[in-house]
Amino acid sequence: MSNDNKRADSLTGVCFDTDLIVRYGGRGPRYTSYPTALQFNDSVTASVYQEQAVASNASGVPLSLYVHIPFCHSLCYYCGCNKIVTRNQARVDRYLEMLYREIEMQSELFDKSRKIEQLHFGGGTPTYLDNDQLSELLTHLRSAFNFDESDEREFSIEVDPRTVDADGIRHLAKLGFNRLSLGIQDFEPVVMEAVNRVQTPDEVQNLVNSAIDSGFGSISFDLIYGLPHQTVESFNRTLDIVIGMKPDRLAVYNYAHLPQRFKGQRMINADAIPLPETKLELLHHTIDKLCGEGYVYIGMDHFALPGDELVRARLDGTLQRNFQGYSTHRQCDLVSLGVSGIGNIGNLYAQNAITTMEYEEIIERGEFPIKKGILVDDDDLLRADVIQALMCYDSLSFDDFGADHDIDFRDYFADEIKRLGPLADDGLIELDGSGVAITQKGRLLLRSIAMVFDRYIDQAQNDNRFSKAI
Ligand code: SF4
């Protein structure tokens, strides 16, 4: 089985098998990193981070920047993000002041020859900041780092449609952003009211029109299934509206109701949440509908139109799983700025302090706000590459992978190959002497397949921080 053939085959679709989903859809990591954040520990200090960052300059690889803006105007009851709901401008000003200091400190670690090819603003709500604040933040970033200003750049921002108007979208384009991610979730009034997030299709369409006119190269929508009052019929109406707006990418997430962990979810009436069997129907219908409308199922909740870069990256081998889900620019080192941000420099994952109070106190002392992380070893790197191959390309050739990594795959992963046997018997994968290929049925259970190669999995499965696969 050549990897190229498998890649082309794997674009053909996904097959919904309720029985397999019920059996294999248990709790597990989403593998936005391997090892997952559960393995992060305090051996990764600010000085370890500084050493690794400086050493990474020898590689000369370009950089990807992530900037975290934690503030929101109001609480969406379903939310499980690290955010601060406030209207206190002084609090925002102080955060920005500390963020600017961190930008300065971080920029001194990296050679100016290393271009910023990728930029992502996440939150919270990055568009909580007004046009002037966003301009000032971009000015700081541009003077500290070497921005790639070519069309090849991928500068994206998460947008809460309730916080921007058409002018705001044009301003984002002027600042250099060329990718938008709009949080939609659902368009049904009863659902939007139940989760305290109300916006109209007309408002969103207006923003989409402005983004297209302003030259944004890719527009992405986030939806959530499993929210209170959703039915297949109601979600179908939302999908019709969404498809009519033709976003290039769609992420359709499963709502996990964990009110003991996320206080805001206690505002949701648990009796109005769809039953598990309805959630499965919602997912099944969504996949059928989107694929029927020409979207390609990338994997793990993500869909894209055939011309989108995610699909091209899947074909040319540059797709990656990372903290934003699926992404391109696999070769970059990731520098994270702001509270709770996770960077990935060479073999190091490093996370900033997760409360703004601690983040700001550390920066005020003139120190890097790194609190924990992990320096991955050779075994972790091998497993991370196996998991990337499975989650991004649905396949793996034992000989090709072994040659690329200088190992005998069958020997090194003999136990794992044995444990793949039952998954092959159940039809999630095809397994033969040459490699493994994930079937259309298995594509909805990628993480259950990847978990075979996770050496920390026993610990992960007992941790309720991980959601169910479906
Ligand atoms: S969903 Fe987004 S806008 Fe709503 S509370 Fe969470 S981070 Fe804020």
Boltz pocket constraint, residues with backbone or C-beta under 6 A from the ligand:
constraints:
  - pocket:
      binder: B
      contacts: [[A, 71], [A, 72], [A, 74], [A, 75], [A, 76], [A, 79], [A, 80], [A, 81], [A, 83], [A, 123], [A, 124], [A, 125], [A, 160], [A, 183]]
      max_distance: 6.0
